[in-house]
Amino acid sequence: MQDKMQVFSDDKEYVASTYARFNVAFEKGEGSRLYDIDGKEYIDCTTGIGVNIFGVCDEVWKQAVIAQLNKIQHTSNLYYSLPQAELAKLLCEKTGAKKVFFGNSGAEANECAIKAARKYGNTKYGRNEIITLKDSFHGRTIATLSATGQDAFHKYFDPFLAGFKYADPDMDGILRCYTDKTCAVMIECIQGESGVHVLDGEFLKELEKFCKQRDILLICDEVQCGNGRTGKLYAYENFGIHPDIVTTAKGLGGGLPIGACMMFEKCADTFTYGDHGSTFGGNPVACAGAVSIIERITDELLLEVQGKGAYLKAHIGRIKGVKAVTGMGLMIGIQTDKPAREIAQSCLEKGLIVLTAHDRVRLLPPLNISKDEMEQAIKILNEVIGK
Ligand SMILES: *Cc1c(COP(=O)(O)O)cnc(C)c1O
């Protein structure tokens, strides 16, 4: 057996200290169950952070990845790639998008959206400002940090990129930030990192209309809430709006790094040769896995996700000490009086892993989590929060 203490101390000594890690090292897993290096079992309500969308070692995804790995692991984007074309076509057919650019992460998908919006605005009207929302999260690169409307992330890293304004999530807020330079509004329909806040449906409808009337691009950051997570393939579908750009990552790759920026009708032809690129973007292995993921997010599966989400929300809502349960489908935020990190730590000790998001506990379980596993999760949450 590996020496756990050695792993912890090597990590502390040699890995940059950007993460406040819990004292666990997971070794393997199956579906919604993980095992640490001592062999202790856990129910997984994190999927990484919304990444392992069909759980760990999912057979269908694994076979798709292995089959591609046995053919070729990488080709540069100077040549055509079968898995990349296949994934782009599938995403366009399922969403109505016209063109897809592939990167390797959520931040890169958003960088692409920012570049597309600026080029669209600059070339058509000389506009280049983007409105984002307070409490948003769009990534850790300088551009996506600049887009992120949370002061906590902005300490130490100035100067930031000019051209971003942070609006309150209502039309008055948007109007206060709007100028004749506004080229796009970027939103998360469900704000994940700041605590699983679902934006108001009326606001989203009004925002869509506002943007359409002024030829301002509406960008939905679906890095976390996309790919079936909320009970729709993409979360904006819950609100009946039609964005011009949708970015996604996390769950799309089923565990391998990939990011996608989907461009709809208006800006499908904004980019031309040389405007953007990525060495690793759209890696064939990641794309082959992603094809297998998107193919399985059927209407039937989405109904199951809705049902499981409703089940979890109802049961968690009844736990003593729970003040609010937010979110949609299997993207759930839990508000209590206790510090979220303490709850996460106690759950971990009892064999349940959960995430935190700002002051809330956050659940992002695999879409194929079983009833039995959900019951176990509820039981542990009850023991930790309810006492
Ligand atoms: C996680 C996340 C990102 C950043 O994705 P990375 O893959 O970590 O770069 C961007 N936007 C949202 C909404 C996210 O949840």
The ligand as an SDF file (V2000), in Angstrom:
LIG
                    3D

 15 15  0  0  0  0  0  0  0  0999 V2000
  -15.4340   25.9660  -13.6260 C   0  0  0  0  0  0  0  0  0  0  0  0
  -15.9950   27.1200  -14.3570 C   0  0  0  0  0  0  0  0  0  0  0  0
  -15.2160   27.8740  -15.2480 C   0  0  0  0  0  0  0  0  0  0  0  0
  -13.7280   27.6240  -15.4260 C   0  0  0  0  0  0  0  0  0  0  0  0
  -13.4640   26.3710  -15.9710 O   0  0  0  0  0  0  0  0  0  0  0  0
  -11.9650   25.7670  -15.9260 P   0  0  0  0  0  0  0  0  0  0  0  0
  -12.0920   24.4900  -16.6840 O   0  0  0  0  0  0  0  0  0  0  0  0
  -11.5970   25.5990  -14.4990 O   0  0  0  0  0  0  0  0  0  0  0  0
  -11.1070   26.7530  -16.6290 O   0  0  0  0  0  0  0  0  0  0  0  0
  -15.8260   28.8780  -15.9620 C   0  0  0  0  0  0  0  0  0  0  0  0
  -17.1330   29.1550  -15.8110 N   0  0  0  0  0  0  0  0  0  0  0  0
  -17.9160   28.4570  -14.9560 C   0  0  0  0  0  0  0  0  0  0  0  0
  -19.3600   28.7880  -14.8600 C   0  0  0  0  0  0  0  0  0  0  0  0
  -17.3760   27.4300  -14.1960 C   0  0  0  0  0  0  0  0  0  0  0  0
  -18.1350   26.7560  -13.3370 O   0  0  0  0  0  0  0  0  0  0  0  0
  1  2  1  0
  2  3  1  0
  2 14  2  0
  3  4  1  0
  3 10  2  0
  4  5  1  0
  5  6  1  0
  6  7  2  0
  6  8  1  0
  6  9  1  0
 10 11  1  0
 11 12  2  0
 12 13  1  0
 12 14  1  0
 14 15  1  0
M  END
$$$$
